[in-house]
Amino acid sequence: MKFLLHDGVGADELSVSGDDYKYLIKVRRHKAGDLIAFRSRERLSEEYRYRLERTDGRCAYFSLQSHHHAPSESNHRLHIGWCLVDPKTIEKTLPMLTELGVSKITFIHCRRSQQNFRLDFERYKRIMESSIMQCGRTSLIELSESPNMSTFLKEHNDAVVLDFGGEVLGSDESIETVVIGCEGGFDESERKVFSNHRIRLFPSPMILRSETAAVAIASRLL
């Protein structure tokens, strides 16, 4: 754990209870005198160091020792336009994309996306918060939705589309927005709107699942 999120960060004294208490004291086995990093959800780039003063079996009590500006971000921004897949798949993949430094994900309602899928952004936020506490990143991935492929590409003229038939994606290629299809790939009517965009093929002889492609692209470009 790189830091713990706490709404009271910045105060001279803090108390921690519940699951956070169990994690710090029972799992991490912190003892009186240990310094622990805390951050606020509203000011993630600011790190506050607190000393563990005592515990009483249910709560841990801390005193503020230091504060400094300590952002931790990727040097490159990457926006993934991800054709909507099963929300369970999204939940499993979000921590990896968070760790890799993806800056934004727009979920596109594509022709081959199942129409009954519903996105729970609040749940995704909790998953990302858990991830950043472990990896040390000081921002959450920005999440949004787009109603269809045509709308997304009109709004992102520079988008590169990952699809069969394109040139092999170069590791040094300058890409800020990339589009990844859902299971089953793109519909032919969607391919017709790709004409003004770069088409790229991931350099692998294997066919990648949608979530594998998202992680592979982020790894290669970031």
PyMOL commands that place a pseudoatom at each C-alpha (Angstrom):
pseudoatom trace, name=CA, resn=MET, resi=1, chain=A, elem=C, hetatm=0, pos=[0.000, 0.000, 0.000]
pseudoatom trace, name=CA, resn=LYS, resi=2, chain=A, elem=C, hetatm=0, pos=[1.403, 3.395, -1.032]
pseudoatom trace, name=CA, resn=PHE, resi=3, chain=A, elem=C, hetatm=0, pos=[-1.173, 5.477, 0.850]
pseudoatom trace, name=CA, resn=LEU, resi=4, chain=A, elem=C, hetatm=0, pos=[-4.605, 5.335, 2.475]
pseudoatom trace, name=CA, resn=LEU, resi=5, chain=A, elem=C, hetatm=0, pos=[-7.547, 7.510, 1.458]
pseudoatom trace, name=CA, resn=HIS, resi=6, chain=A, elem=C, hetatm=0, pos=[-9.239, 9.331, 4.338]
pseudoatom trace, name=CA, resn=ASP, resi=7, chain=A, elem=C, hetatm=0, pos=[-11.787, 12.159, 4.286]
pseudoatom trace, name=CA, resn=GLY, resi=8, chain=A, elem=C, hetatm=0, pos=[-10.228, 13.842, 7.326]
pseudoatom trace, name=CA, resn=VAL, resi=9, chain=A, elem=C, hetatm=0, pos=[-6.756, 14.244, 5.835]
pseudoatom trace, name=CA, resn=GLY, resi=10, chain=A, elem=C, hetatm=0, pos=[-5.158, 17.593, 6.717]
pseudoatom trace, name=CA, resn=ALA, resi=11, chain=A, elem=C, hetatm=0, pos=[-6.317, 17.657, 10.328]
pseudoatom trace, name=CA, resn=ASP, resi=12, chain=A, elem=C, hetatm=0, pos=[-3.734, 17.489, 13.124]
pseudoatom trace, name=CA, resn=GLU, resi=13, chain=A, elem=C, hetatm=0, pos=[-5.216, 14.208, 14.327]
pseudoatom trace, name=CA, resn=LEU, resi=14, chain=A, elem=C, hetatm=0, pos=[-6.931, 11.311, 12.560]
pseudoatom trace, name=CA, resn=SER, resi=15, chain=A, elem=C, hetatm=0, pos=[-8.706, 8.167, 13.667]
pseudoatom trace, name=CA, resn=VAL, resi=16, chain=A, elem=C, hetatm=0, pos=[-9.179, 5.056, 11.534]
pseudoatom trace, name=CA, resn=SER, resi=17, chain=A, elem=C, hetatm=0, pos=[-11.727, 2.300, 12.166]
pseudoatom trace, name=CA, resn=GLY, resi=18, chain=A, elem=C, hetatm=0, pos=[-13.591, -0.489, 10.355]
pseudoatom trace, name=CA, resn=ASP, resi=19, chain=A, elem=C, hetatm=0, pos=[-11.988, -2.220, 7.394]
pseudoatom trace, name=CA, resn=ASP, resi=20, chain=A, elem=C, hetatm=0, pos=[-9.161, 0.329, 7.173]
pseudoatom trace, name=CA, resn=TYR, resi=21, chain=A, elem=C, hetatm=0, pos=[-8.274, -0.368, 10.809]
pseudoatom trace, name=CA, resn=LYS, resi=22, chain=A, elem=C, hetatm=0, pos=[-8.243, -4.126, 10.181]
pseudoatom trace, name=CA, resn=TYR, resi=23, chain=A, elem=C, hetatm=0, pos=[-6.059, -3.661, 7.120]
pseudoatom trace, name=CA, resn=LEU, resi=24, chain=A, elem=C, hetatm=0, pos=[-3.512, -1.398, 8.807]
pseudoatom trace, name=CA, resn=ILE, resi=25, chain=A, elem=C, hetatm=0, pos=[-3.291, -3.195, 12.134]
pseudoatom trace, name=CA, resn=LYS, resi=26, chain=A, elem=C, hetatm=0, pos=[-4.284, -6.814, 11.470]
pseudoatom trace, name=CA, resn=VAL, resi=27, chain=A, elem=C, hetatm=0, pos=[-2.958, -7.260, 7.927]
pseudoatom trace, name=CA, resn=ARG, resi=28, chain=A, elem=C, hetatm=0, pos=[-0.104, -4.757, 7.625]
pseudoatom trace, name=CA, resn=ARG, resi=29, chain=A, elem=C, hetatm=0, pos=[0.701, -5.091, 11.340]
pseudoatom trace, name=CA, resn=HIS, resi=30, chain=A, elem=C, hetatm=0, pos=[1.576, -1.435, 11.856]
pseudoatom trace, name=CA, resn=LYS, resi=31, chain=A, elem=C, hetatm=0, pos=[2.590, -0.473, 15.376]
pseudoatom trace, name=CA, resn=ALA, resi=32, chain=A, elem=C, hetatm=0, pos=[2.834, 2.724, 17.419]
pseudoatom trace, name=CA, resn=GLY, resi=33, chain=A, elem=C, hetatm=0, pos=[5.488, 5.008, 15.964]
pseudoatom trace, name=CA, resn=ASP, resi=34, chain=A, elem=C, hetatm=0, pos=[5.033, 3.907, 12.341]
pseudoatom trace, name=CA, resn=LEU, resi=35, chain=A, elem=C, hetatm=0, pos=[4.620, 6.638, 9.718]
pseudoatom trace, name=CA, resn=ILE, resi=36, chain=A, elem=C, hetatm=0, pos=[1.788, 6.079, 7.242]
pseudoatom trace, name=CA, resn=ALA, resi=37, chain=A, elem=C, hetatm=0, pos=[0.939, 8.110, 4.134]
pseudoatom trace, name=CA, resn=PHE, resi=38, chain=A, elem=C, hetatm=0, pos=[-2.614, 9.440, 3.746]
pseudoatom trace, name=CA, resn=ARG, resi=39, chain=A, elem=C, hetatm=0, pos=[-4.279, 11.333, 0.912]
pseudoatom trace, name=CA, resn=SER, resi=40, chain=A, elem=C, hetatm=0, pos=[-7.610, 13.052, 0.409]
pseudoatom trace, name=CA, resn=ARG, resi=41, chain=A, elem=C, hetatm=0, pos=[-9.949, 12.188, -2.469]
pseudoatom trace, name=CA, resn=GLU, resi=42, chain=A, elem=C, hetatm=0, pos=[-10.238, 15.918, -3.203]
pseudoatom trace, name=CA, resn=ARG, resi=43, chain=A, elem=C, hetatm=0, pos=[-6.464, 16.555, -3.131]
pseudoatom trace, name=CA, resn=LEU, resi=44, chain=A, elem=C, hetatm=0, pos=[-4.840, 13.359, -4.354]
pseudoatom trace, name=CA, resn=SER, resi=45, chain=A, elem=C, hetatm=0, pos=[-1.540, 15.028, -5.277]
pseudoatom trace, name=CA, resn=GLU, resi=46, chain=A, elem=C, hetatm=0, pos=[-0.958, 16.120, -1.648]
pseudoatom trace, name=CA, resn=GLU, resi=47, chain=A, elem=C, hetatm=0, pos=[0.623, 13.538, 0.657]
pseudoatom trace, name=CA, resn=TYR, resi=48, chain=A, elem=C, hetatm=0, pos=[0.224, 13.748, 4.428]
pseudoatom trace, name=CA, resn=ARG, resi=49, chain=A, elem=C, hetatm=0, pos=[2.394, 11.635, 6.734]
pseudoatom trace, name=CA, resn=TYR, resi=50, chain=A, elem=C, hetatm=0, pos=[0.821, 10.608, 10.017]
pseudoatom trace, name=CA, resn=ARG, resi=51, chain=A, elem=C, hetatm=0, pos=[2.401, 8.778, 12.947]
pseudoatom trace, name=CA, resn=LEU, resi=52, chain=A, elem=C, hetatm=0, pos=[0.448, 5.969, 14.562]
pseudoatom trace, name=CA, resn=GLU, resi=53, chain=A, elem=C, hetatm=0, pos=[0.130, 6.949, 18.201]
pseudoatom trace, name=CA, resn=ARG, resi=54, chain=A, elem=C, hetatm=0, pos=[-2.020, 4.195, 19.687]
pseudoatom trace, name=CA, resn=THR, resi=55, chain=A, elem=C, hetatm=0, pos=[-4.803, 1.680, 19.115]
pseudoatom trace, name=CA, resn=ASP, resi=56, chain=A, elem=C, hetatm=0, pos=[-7.642, 0.540, 21.340]
pseudoatom trace, name=CA, resn=GLY, resi=57, chain=A, elem=C, hetatm=0, pos=[-8.727, -2.648, 19.580]
pseudoatom trace, name=CA, resn=ARG, resi=58, chain=A, elem=C, hetatm=0, pos=[-11.271, -0.893, 17.352]
pseudoatom trace, name=CA, resn=CYS, resi=59, chain=A, elem=C, hetatm=0, pos=[-9.657, 2.388, 16.282]
pseudoatom trace, name=CA, resn=ALA, resi=60, chain=A, elem=C, hetatm=0, pos=[-6.185, 3.614, 15.429]
pseudoatom trace, name=CA, resn=TYR, resi=61, chain=A, elem=C, hetatm=0, pos=[-5.174, 7.185, 16.303]
pseudoatom trace, name=CA, resn=PHE, resi=62, chain=A, elem=C, hetatm=0, pos=[-2.689, 9.254, 14.314]
pseudoatom trace, name=CA, resn=SER, resi=63, chain=A, elem=C, hetatm=0, pos=[-0.949, 12.625, 14.538]
pseudoatom trace, name=CA, resn=LEU, resi=64, chain=A, elem=C, hetatm=0, pos=[0.172, 14.717, 11.556]
pseudoatom trace, name=CA, resn=GLN, resi=65, chain=A, elem=C, hetatm=0, pos=[3.934, 14.823, 11.007]
pseudoatom trace, name=CA, resn=SER, resi=66, chain=A, elem=C, hetatm=0, pos=[4.487, 16.258, 7.515]
pseudoatom trace, name=CA, resn=HIS, resi=67, chain=A, elem=C, hetatm=0, pos=[2.815, 17.352, 4.285]
pseudoatom trace, name=CA, resn=HIS, resi=68, chain=A, elem=C, hetatm=0, pos=[4.203, 17.761, 0.789]
pseudoatom trace, name=CA, resn=HIS, resi=69, chain=A, elem=C, hetatm=0, pos=[3.106, 17.954, -2.863]
pseudoatom trace, name=CA, resn=ALA, resi=70, chain=A, elem=C, hetatm=0, pos=[3.779, 14.529, -4.412]
pseudoatom trace, name=CA, resn=PRO, resi=71, chain=A, elem=C, hetatm=0, pos=[1.931, 13.792, -7.676]
pseudoatom trace, name=CA, resn=SER, resi=72, chain=A, elem=C, hetatm=0, pos=[2.514, 10.461, -9.433]
pseudoatom trace, name=CA, resn=GLU, resi=73, chain=A, elem=C, hetatm=0, pos=[1.234, 10.354, -13.009]
pseudoatom trace, name=CA, resn=SER, resi=74, chain=A, elem=C, hetatm=0, pos=[2.054, 8.883, -16.398]
pseudoatom trace, name=CA, resn=ASN, resi=75, chain=A, elem=C, hetatm=0, pos=[4.107, 11.155, -18.676]
pseudoatom trace, name=CA, resn=HIS, resi=76, chain=A, elem=C, hetatm=0, pos=[1.767, 10.485, -21.594]
pseudoatom trace, name=CA, resn=ARG, resi=77, chain=A, elem=C, hetatm=0, pos=[-2.022, 10.778, -21.841]
pseudoatom trace, name=CA, resn=LEU, resi=78, chain=A, elem=C, hetatm=0, pos=[-3.966, 7.923, -23.401]
pseudoatom trace, name=CA, resn=HIS, resi=79, chain=A, elem=C, hetatm=0, pos=[-7.700, 7.948, -24.062]
pseudoatom trace, name=CA, resn=ILE, resi=80, chain=A, elem=C, hetatm=0, pos=[-9.281, 4.573, -24.855]
pseudoatom trace, name=CA, resn=GLY, resi=81, chain=A, elem=C, hetatm=0, pos=[-12.571, 4.439, -26.711]
pseudoatom trace, name=CA, resn=TRP, resi=82, chain=A, elem=C, hetatm=0, pos=[-13.725, 1.013, -25.570]
pseudoatom trace, name=CA, resn=CYS, resi=83, chain=A, elem=C, hetatm=0, pos=[-16.741, -0.603, -27.221]
pseudoatom trace, name=CA, resn=LEU, resi=84, chain=A, elem=C, hetatm=0, pos=[-18.944, -1.736, -24.374]
pseudoatom trace, name=CA, resn=VAL, resi=85, chain=A, elem=C, hetatm=0, pos=[-18.241, -5.208, -22.955]
pseudoatom trace, name=CA, resn=ASP, resi=86, chain=A, elem=C, hetatm=0, pos=[-19.584, -7.127, -19.960]
pseudoatom trace, name=CA, resn=PRO, resi=87, chain=A, elem=C, hetatm=0, pos=[-19.335, -4.894, -16.848]
pseudoatom trace, name=CA, resn=LYS, resi=88, chain=A, elem=C, hetatm=0, pos=[-17.681, -7.788, -14.980]
pseudoatom trace, name=CA, resn=THR, resi=89, chain=A, elem=C, hetatm=0, pos=[-14.896, -7.699, -17.560]
pseudoatom trace, name=CA, resn=ILE, resi=90, chain=A, elem=C, hetatm=0, pos=[-14.544, -3.940, -17.086]
pseudoatom trace, name=CA, resn=GLU, resi=91, chain=A, elem=C, hetatm=0, pos=[-14.287, -4.384, -13.302]
pseudoatom trace, name=CA, resn=LYS, resi=92, chain=A, elem=C, hetatm=0, pos=[-11.460, -6.929, -13.672]
pseudoatom trace, name=CA, resn=THR, resi=93, chain=A, elem=C, hetatm=0, pos=[-9.554, -4.783, -16.178]
pseudoatom trace, name=CA, resn=LEU, resi=94, chain=A, elem=C, hetatm=0, pos=[-9.864, -1.335, -14.567]
pseudoatom trace, name=CA, resn=PRO, resi=95, chain=A, elem=C, hetatm=0, pos=[-7.132, -1.920, -11.941]
pseudoatom trace, name=CA, resn=MET, resi=96, chain=A, elem=C, hetatm=0, pos=[-4.614, -2.839, -14.649]
pseudoatom trace, name=CA, resn=LEU, resi=97, chain=A, elem=C, hetatm=0, pos=[-5.490, 0.174, -16.799]
pseudoatom trace, name=CA, resn=THR, resi=98, chain=A, elem=C, hetatm=0, pos=[-5.242, 2.373, -13.703]
pseudoatom trace, name=CA, resn=GLU, resi=99, chain=A, elem=C, hetatm=0, pos=[-1.766, 1.051, -12.903]
pseudoatom trace, name=CA, resn=LEU, resi=100, chain=A, elem=C, hetatm=0, pos=[-0.624, 1.506, -16.499]
pseudoatom trace, name=CA, resn=GLY, resi=101, chain=A, elem=C, hetatm=0, pos=[-1.624, 5.178, -16.449]
pseudoatom trace, name=CA, resn=VAL, resi=102, chain=A, elem=C, hetatm=0, pos=[-4.599, 5.371, -18.849]
pseudoatom trace, name=CA, resn=SER, resi=103, chain=A, elem=C, hetatm=0, pos=[-6.058, 8.865, -18.475]
pseudoatom trace, name=CA, resn=LYS, resi=104, chain=A, elem=C, hetatm=0, pos=[-9.581, 8.386, -19.868]
pseudoatom trace, name=CA, resn=ILE, resi=105, chain=A, elem=C, hetatm=0, pos=[-11.953, 5.648, -21.019]
pseudoatom trace, name=CA, resn=THR, resi=106, chain=A, elem=C, hetatm=0, pos=[-15.061, 6.328, -23.079]
pseudoatom trace, name=CA, resn=PHE, resi=107, chain=A, elem=C, hetatm=0, pos=[-17.413, 3.357, -23.291]
pseudoatom trace, name=CA, resn=ILE, resi=108, chain=A, elem=C, hetatm=0, pos=[-18.929, 3.287, -26.779]
pseudoatom trace, name=CA, resn=HIS, resi=109, chain=A, elem=C, hetatm=0, pos=[-22.274, 1.603, -27.383]
pseudoatom trace, name=CA, resn=CYS, resi=110, chain=A, elem=C, hetatm=0, pos=[-21.324, -0.311, -30.520]
pseudoatom trace, name=CA, resn=ARG, resi=111, chain=A, elem=C, hetatm=0, pos=[-23.500, -2.386, -32.834]
pseudoatom trace, name=CA, resn=ARG, resi=112, chain=A, elem=C, hetatm=0, pos=[-22.188, -5.679, -31.418]
pseudoatom trace, name=CA, resn=SER, resi=113, chain=A, elem=C, hetatm=0, pos=[-22.278, -4.616, -27.767]
pseudoatom trace, name=CA, resn=GLN, resi=114, chain=A, elem=C, hetatm=0, pos=[-25.012, -6.299, -25.772]
pseudoatom trace, name=CA, resn=GLN, resi=115, chain=A, elem=C, hetatm=0, pos=[-27.674, -3.667, -25.236]
pseudoatom trace, name=CA, resn=ASN, resi=116, chain=A, elem=C, hetatm=0, pos=[-28.650, -4.768, -21.716]
pseudoatom trace, name=CA, resn=PHE, resi=117, chain=A, elem=C, hetatm=0, pos=[-25.293, -3.839, -20.181]
pseudoatom trace, name=CA, resn=ARG, resi=118, chain=A, elem=C, hetatm=0, pos=[-25.437, -1.032, -17.593]
pseudoatom trace, name=CA, resn=LEU, resi=119, chain=A, elem=C, hetatm=0, pos=[-22.411, 0.876, -16.339]
pseudoatom trace, name=CA, resn=ASP, resi=120, chain=A, elem=C, hetatm=0, pos=[-21.997, 1.529, -12.610]
pseudoatom trace, name=CA, resn=PHE, resi=121, chain=A, elem=C, hetatm=0, pos=[-19.561, 4.454, -12.482]
pseudoatom trace, name=CA, resn=GLU, resi=122, chain=A, elem=C, hetatm=0, pos=[-19.730, 4.679, -8.686]
pseudoatom trace, name=CA, resn=ARG, resi=123, chain=A, elem=C, hetatm=0, pos=[-18.622, 1.068, -8.368]
pseudoatom trace, name=CA, resn=TYR, resi=124, chain=A, elem=C, hetatm=0, pos=[-15.843, 1.655, -10.903]
pseudoatom trace, name=CA, resn=LYS, resi=125, chain=A, elem=C, hetatm=0, pos=[-14.691, 4.641, -8.853]
pseudoatom trace, name=CA, resn=ARG, resi=126, chain=A, elem=C, hetatm=0, pos=[-14.369, 2.462, -5.749]
pseudoatom trace, name=CA, resn=ILE, resi=127, chain=A, elem=C, hetatm=0, pos=[-12.389, -0.121, -7.722]
pseudoatom trace, name=CA, resn=MET, resi=128, chain=A, elem=C, hetatm=0, pos=[-10.023, 2.576, -9.011]
pseudoatom trace, name=CA, resn=GLU, resi=129, chain=A, elem=C, hetatm=0, pos=[-9.590, 4.063, -5.538]
pseudoatom trace, name=CA, resn=SER, resi=130, chain=A, elem=C, hetatm=0, pos=[-8.510, 0.671, -4.235]
pseudoatom trace, name=CA, resn=SER, resi=131, chain=A, elem=C, hetatm=0, pos=[-6.082, 0.399, -7.142]
pseudoatom trace, name=CA, resn=ILE, resi=132, chain=A, elem=C, hetatm=0, pos=[-4.443, 3.804, -6.685]
pseudoatom trace, name=CA, resn=MET, resi=133, chain=A, elem=C, hetatm=0, pos=[-3.849, 3.130, -2.983]
pseudoatom trace, name=CA, resn=GLN, resi=134, chain=A, elem=C, hetatm=0, pos=[-1.817, 0.089, -4.012]
pseudoatom trace, name=CA, resn=CYS, resi=135, chain=A, elem=C, hetatm=0, pos=[0.052, 1.487, -7.037]
pseudoatom trace, name=CA, resn=GLY, resi=136, chain=A, elem=C, hetatm=0, pos=[0.517, 5.094, -5.869]
pseudoatom trace, name=CA, resn=ARG, resi=137, chain=A, elem=C, hetatm=0, pos=[-1.159, 6.858, -8.783]
pseudoatom trace, name=CA, resn=THR, resi=138, chain=A, elem=C, hetatm=0, pos=[-2.641, 10.215, -7.777]
pseudoatom trace, name=CA, resn=SER, resi=139, chain=A, elem=C, hetatm=0, pos=[-5.633, 10.451, -10.120]
pseudoatom trace, name=CA, resn=LEU, resi=140, chain=A, elem=C, hetatm=0, pos=[-8.559, 8.323, -11.241]
pseudoatom trace, name=CA, resn=ILE, resi=141, chain=A, elem=C, hetatm=0, pos=[-9.282, 7.398, -14.835]
pseudoatom trace, name=CA, resn=GLU, resi=142, chain=A, elem=C, hetatm=0, pos=[-11.900, 9.752, -16.258]
pseudoatom trace, name=CA, resn=LEU, resi=143, chain=A, elem=C, hetatm=0, pos=[-14.926, 7.719, -17.400]
pseudoatom trace, name=CA, resn=SER, resi=144, chain=A, elem=C, hetatm=0, pos=[-17.605, 8.674, -19.941]
pseudoatom trace, name=CA, resn=GLU, resi=145, chain=A, elem=C, hetatm=0, pos=[-20.046, 7.162, -22.454]
pseudoatom trace, name=CA, resn=SER, resi=146, chain=A, elem=C, hetatm=0, pos=[-20.711, 7.670, -26.146]
pseudoatom trace, name=CA, resn=PRO, resi=147, chain=A, elem=C, hetatm=0, pos=[-23.969, 6.540, -27.838]
pseudoatom trace, name=CA, resn=ASN, resi=148, chain=A, elem=C, hetatm=0, pos=[-22.326, 5.115, -30.971]
pseudoatom trace, name=CA, resn=MET, resi=149, chain=A, elem=C, hetatm=0, pos=[-19.128, 4.859, -32.991]
pseudoatom trace, name=CA, resn=SER, resi=150, chain=A, elem=C, hetatm=0, pos=[-20.003, 7.644, -35.417]
pseudoatom trace, name=CA, resn=THR, resi=151, chain=A, elem=C, hetatm=0, pos=[-20.505, 10.158, -32.615]
pseudoatom trace, name=CA, resn=PHE, resi=152, chain=A, elem=C, hetatm=0, pos=[-17.265, 9.191, -30.902]
pseudoatom trace, name=CA, resn=LEU, resi=153, chain=A, elem=C, hetatm=0, pos=[-15.152, 9.492, -34.044]
pseudoatom trace, name=CA, resn=LYS, resi=154, chain=A, elem=C, hetatm=0, pos=[-16.685, 12.854, -34.956]
pseudoatom trace, name=CA, resn=GLU, resi=155, chain=A, elem=C, hetatm=0, pos=[-15.663, 14.130, -31.538]
pseudoatom trace, name=CA, resn=HIS, resi=156, chain=A, elem=C, hetatm=0, pos=[-12.160, 12.622, -31.787]
pseudoatom trace, name=CA, resn=ASN, resi=157, chain=A, elem=C, hetatm=0, pos=[-10.744, 13.251, -35.241]
pseudoatom trace, name=CA, resn=ASP, resi=158, chain=A, elem=C, hetatm=0, pos=[-7.305, 12.033, -34.174]
pseudoatom trace, name=CA, resn=ALA, resi=159, chain=A, elem=C, hetatm=0, pos=[-8.514, 8.609, -32.982]
pseudoatom trace, name=CA, resn=VAL, resi=160, chain=A, elem=C, hetatm=0, pos=[-6.655, 5.500, -34.142]
pseudoatom trace, name=CA, resn=VAL, resi=161, chain=A, elem=C, hetatm=0, pos=[-8.769, 2.356, -34.606]
pseudoatom trace, name=CA, resn=LEU, resi=162, chain=A, elem=C, hetatm=0, pos=[-7.411, -1.051, -33.635]
pseudoatom trace, name=CA, resn=ASP, resi=163, chain=A, elem=C, hetatm=0, pos=[-8.746, -3.447, -36.274]
pseudoatom trace, name=CA, resn=PHE, resi=164, chain=A, elem=C, hetatm=0, pos=[-7.729, -6.147, -38.724]
pseudoatom trace, name=CA, resn=GLY, resi=165, chain=A, elem=C, hetatm=0, pos=[-6.323, -5.018, -42.042]
pseudoatom trace, name=CA, resn=GLY, resi=166, chain=A, elem=C, hetatm=0, pos=[-4.442, -2.012, -40.739]
pseudoatom trace, name=CA, resn=GLU, resi=167, chain=A, elem=C, hetatm=0, pos=[-0.721, -1.342, -40.521]
pseudoatom trace, name=CA, resn=VAL, resi=168, chain=A, elem=C, hetatm=0, pos=[1.178, -2.810, -37.588]
pseudoatom trace, name=CA, resn=LEU, resi=169, chain=A, elem=C, hetatm=0, pos=[1.088, -0.516, -34.576]
pseudoatom trace, name=CA, resn=GLY, resi=170, chain=A, elem=C, hetatm=0, pos=[4.477, 1.036, -33.887]
pseudoatom trace, name=CA, resn=SER, resi=171, chain=A, elem=C, hetatm=0, pos=[5.673, 1.325, -30.295]
pseudoatom trace, name=CA, resn=ASP, resi=172, chain=A, elem=C, hetatm=0, pos=[6.928, 4.860, -30.970]
pseudoatom trace, name=CA, resn=GLU, resi=173, chain=A, elem=C, hetatm=0, pos=[3.765, 6.007, -32.748]
pseudoatom trace, name=CA, resn=SER, resi=174, chain=A, elem=C, hetatm=0, pos=[2.182, 9.161, -31.343]
pseudoatom trace, name=CA, resn=ILE, resi=175, chain=A, elem=C, hetatm=0, pos=[-1.339, 8.184, -30.282]
pseudoatom trace, name=CA, resn=GLU, resi=176, chain=A, elem=C, hetatm=0, pos=[-3.562, 9.966, -27.775]
pseudoatom trace, name=CA, resn=THR, resi=177, chain=A, elem=C, hetatm=0, pos=[-6.897, 8.274, -28.555]
pseudoatom trace, name=CA, resn=VAL, resi=178, chain=A, elem=C, hetatm=0, pos=[-7.373, 4.640, -29.593]
pseudoatom trace, name=CA, resn=VAL, resi=179, chain=A, elem=C, hetatm=0, pos=[-10.585, 2.726, -30.323]
pseudoatom trace, name=CA, resn=ILE, resi=180, chain=A, elem=C, hetatm=0, pos=[-10.941, -0.923, -29.285]
pseudoatom trace, name=CA, resn=GLY, resi=181, chain=A, elem=C, hetatm=0, pos=[-13.828, -3.136, -30.386]
pseudoatom trace, name=CA, resn=CYS, resi=182, chain=A, elem=C, hetatm=0, pos=[-16.034, -5.344, -28.232]
pseudoatom trace, name=CA, resn=GLU, resi=183, chain=A, elem=C, hetatm=0, pos=[-16.229, -9.144, -28.430]
pseudoatom trace, name=CA, resn=GLY, resi=184, chain=A, elem=C, hetatm=0, pos=[-17.045, -9.948, -32.050]
pseudoatom trace, name=CA, resn=GLY, resi=185, chain=A, elem=C, hetatm=0, pos=[-15.311, -6.852, -33.362]
pseudoatom trace, name=CA, resn=PHE, resi=186, chain=A, elem=C, hetatm=0, pos=[-16.747, -4.006, -35.410]
pseudoatom trace, name=CA, resn=ASP, resi=187, chain=A, elem=C, hetatm=0, pos=[-19.871, -4.094, -37.527]
pseudoatom trace, name=CA, resn=GLU, resi=188, chain=A, elem=C, hetatm=0, pos=[-19.385, -3.375, -41.251]
pseudoatom trace, name=CA, resn=SER, resi=189, chain=A, elem=C, hetatm=0, pos=[-21.518, -0.242, -40.951]
pseudoatom trace, name=CA, resn=GLU, resi=190, chain=A, elem=C, hetatm=0, pos=[-19.069, 1.010, -38.301]
pseudoatom trace, name=CA, resn=ARG, resi=191, chain=A, elem=C, hetatm=0, pos=[-16.075, 0.254, -40.498]
pseudoatom trace, name=CA, resn=LYS, resi=192, chain=A, elem=C, hetatm=0, pos=[-17.491, 2.641, -43.094]
pseudoatom trace, name=CA, resn=VAL, resi=193, chain=A, elem=C, hetatm=0, pos=[-16.856, 5.583, -40.751]
pseudoatom trace, name=CA, resn=PHE, resi=194, chain=A, elem=C, hetatm=0, pos=[-13.203, 4.587, -40.244]
pseudoatom trace, name=CA, resn=SER, resi=195, chain=A, elem=C, hetatm=0, pos=[-12.122, 6.017, -43.614]
pseudoatom trace, name=CA, resn=ASN, resi=196, chain=A, elem=C, hetatm=0, pos=[-10.695, 9.245, -42.195]
pseudoatom trace, name=CA, resn=HIS, resi=197, chain=A, elem=C, hetatm=0, pos=[-8.872, 7.528, -39.333]
pseudoatom trace, name=CA, resn=ARG, resi=198, chain=A, elem=C, hetatm=0, pos=[-5.684, 5.518, -38.995]
pseudoatom trace, name=CA, resn=ILE, resi=199, chain=A, elem=C, hetatm=0, pos=[-6.283, 1.753, -38.764]
pseudoatom trace, name=CA, resn=ARG, resi=200, chain=A, elem=C, hetatm=0, pos=[-3.725, -0.227, -36.830]
pseudoatom trace, name=CA, resn=LEU, resi=201, chain=A, elem=C, hetatm=0, pos=[-3.118, -3.913, -36.133]
pseudoatom trace, name=CA, resn=PHE, resi=202, chain=A, elem=C, hetatm=0, pos=[-1.588, -5.083, -32.867]
pseudoatom trace, name=CA, resn=PRO, resi=203, chain=A, elem=C, hetatm=0, pos=[1.692, -6.940, -33.589]
pseudoatom trace, name=CA, resn=SER, resi=204, chain=A, elem=C, hetatm=0, pos=[0.599, -10.412, -32.484]
pseudoatom trace, name=CA, resn=PRO, resi=205, chain=A, elem=C, hetatm=0, pos=[-0.331, -13.543, -34.481]
pseudoatom trace, name=CA, resn=MET, resi=206, chain=A, elem=C, hetatm=0, pos=[-3.052, -14.271, -31.924]
pseudoatom trace, name=CA, resn=ILE, resi=207, chain=A, elem=C, hetatm=0, pos=[-6.541, -12.800, -31.740]
pseudoatom trace, name=CA, resn=LEU, resi=208, chain=A, elem=C, hetatm=0, pos=[-6.877, -10.737, -28.575]
pseudoatom trace, name=CA, resn=ARG, resi=209, chain=A, elem=C, hetatm=0, pos=[-9.929, -10.484, -26.393]
pseudoatom trace, name=CA, resn=SER, resi=210, chain=A, elem=C, hetatm=0, pos=[-11.256, -6.947, -25.992]
pseudoatom trace, name=CA, resn=GLU, resi=211, chain=A, elem=C, hetatm=0, pos=[-9.863, -6.522, -22.467]
pseudoatom trace, name=CA, resn=THR, resi=212, chain=A, elem=C, hetatm=0, pos=[-6.514, -8.047, -23.465]
pseudoatom trace, name=CA, resn=ALA, resi=213, chain=A, elem=C, hetatm=0, pos=[-6.290, -5.578, -26.338]
pseudoatom trace, name=CA, resn=ALA, resi=214, chain=A, elem=C, hetatm=0, pos=[-6.974, -2.674, -23.951]
pseudoatom trace, name=CA, resn=VAL, resi=215, chain=A, elem=C, hetatm=0, pos=[-4.194, -3.742, -21.581]
pseudoatom trace, name=CA, resn=ALA, resi=216, chain=A, elem=C, hetatm=0, pos=[-1.782, -4.547, -24.438]
pseudoatom trace, name=CA, resn=ILE, resi=217, chain=A, elem=C, hetatm=0, pos=[-2.344, -1.185, -26.126]
pseudoatom trace, name=CA, resn=ALA, resi=218, chain=A, elem=C, hetatm=0, pos=[-1.902, 0.716, -22.868]
pseudoatom trace, name=CA, resn=SER, resi=219, chain=A, elem=C, hetatm=0, pos=[1.300, -1.229, -22.129]
pseudoatom trace, name=CA, resn=ARG, resi=220, chain=A, elem=C, hetatm=0, pos=[2.722, -0.557, -25.587]
pseudoatom trace, name=CA, resn=LEU, resi=221, chain=A, elem=C, hetatm=0, pos=[1.884, 3.151, -25.762]
pseudoatom trace, name=CA, resn=LEU, resi=222, chain=A, elem=C, hetatm=0, pos=[2.501, 4.154, -22.146]
for i in range(1, 222): cmd.bond("trace and resi %d" % i, "trace and resi %d" % (i + 1))
show_as sticks, trace
zoom trace
